[in-house]
Amino acid sequence: DVKRAMDLQFKLMPLHKNLFVEANPIPVKWAVARLGLSGGALRLPLTPLTPANEPVVETAMRAVGLL
């Protein structure tokens, strides 16, 4: 169903955009941990999501109904 796929794509676009505010997979791991689905542990050279970007990712998650 192309229409449904496009509707979902446009709905999720804010999340997709903001999951790349920092190097992948840092924001993705933070988002998954925020959902309580993972410990969010990172290994070097990755570092935690910066505090300045936490509300950016959280707002995007809220916008698409994940929170």
Secondary structure, 3 states (H helix, E strand, C coil): CHHHHHHHHHHHHHHHHHCCCCCCCHHHHHHHHHCCCCCCCCCCCCCCCCCCCHHHHHHHHHHCCCC
